[in-house]
Amino acid sequence: MNSTFTELDATRPLTELTTALNSLCDEAESDRHATTLVLRLTAPAAPSEPAAWPGEVTVSSVNRWERALRRLEKLDATTVVLAQGACAGPAVELLLAADVGIGVRGLTLTLPVNDGHFWPGMALYRLVRRLGAHRTRRLLLWDGGIPLARALELGLIDRGAETAEEAEATARTLTSHLADRETALRRQLITEAETTEYDEALGVHLAACDRELRRMRTAGRAA
């Protein structure tokens, strides 16, 4: 098992965050033995007026950020995000792109907003894919930060923890269960199931079943 814990300052400007995220993806992609990537998000301890996201940038900068998030989504390594404090804008986008999100008590999530308007980036797309159109529309009307309990109820966060230490312990337990490259294959099958017709998907699933049966036979002979 090769799990990497790394810190990412989610309060940095868009261009800096994009560079940092691409560097993390470079490292994960170059490490053939990497199985899990755990990101600790740095955010303010208490809610305040969130900075506009992504601020005054060009659409090409937004495109580079979206591509970096997509790289994170498609990594072979399973991605886990630890979030605490007041997470807004990019922190929420990172949570939506990760496989697992763990929130610490006191966490609040503020959806990406720019000049008082919900940011129409791919976070909106991911919210609809995760929650459905109706629940996403209701979220757009939410006034203020989303507390941990509500985020868990909605499925924006997968696990809760009382302290940062407990969150890290939970992440280590999860990574021990997810430390298998077969996890990436199953994640791909889940993602494709949303848009692929049954007959088209059948062959891919049968190939995955055949691979698993061969793995089990090999393991049985080695036992």
HELIX and SHEET records of a PDB file:
HELIX    1   1 LEU A   14  SER A   30  1                                  17    
HELIX    2   2 VAL A   59  LYS A   74  1                                  16    
HELIX    3   3 PRO A   90  ALA A   97  1                                   8    
HELIX    4   4 MET A  122  LEU A  131  1                                  10    
HELIX    5   5 ALA A  133  LEU A  140  1                                   8    
HELIX    6   6 LEU A  148  LEU A  154  1                                   7    
HELIX    7   7 ALA A  164  LEU A  178  1                                  15    
HELIX    8   8 GLU A  182  ALA A  193  1                                  12    
HELIX    9   9 TYR A  198  ALA A  222  1                                  25    
SHEET    1   A 5 SER A   3  ASP A   9  0                                        
SHEET    2   A 5 THR A  36  THR A  42  1                                        
SHEET    3   A 5 THR A  78  ALA A  83  1                                        
SHEET    4   A 5 VAL A 100  VAL A 104  1                                        
SHEET    5   A 5 ARG A 159  ALA A 161  1                                        
SHEET    1   B 3 ALA A  86  ALA A  88  0                                        
SHEET    2   B 3 THR A 108  THR A 110  1                                        
SHEET    3   B 3 ILE A 146  PRO A 147 -1                                        
SHEET    1   C 2 VAL A 113  ASN A 114  0                                        
SHEET    2   C 2 HIS A 117  PHE A 118 -1                                        
END                                                                             
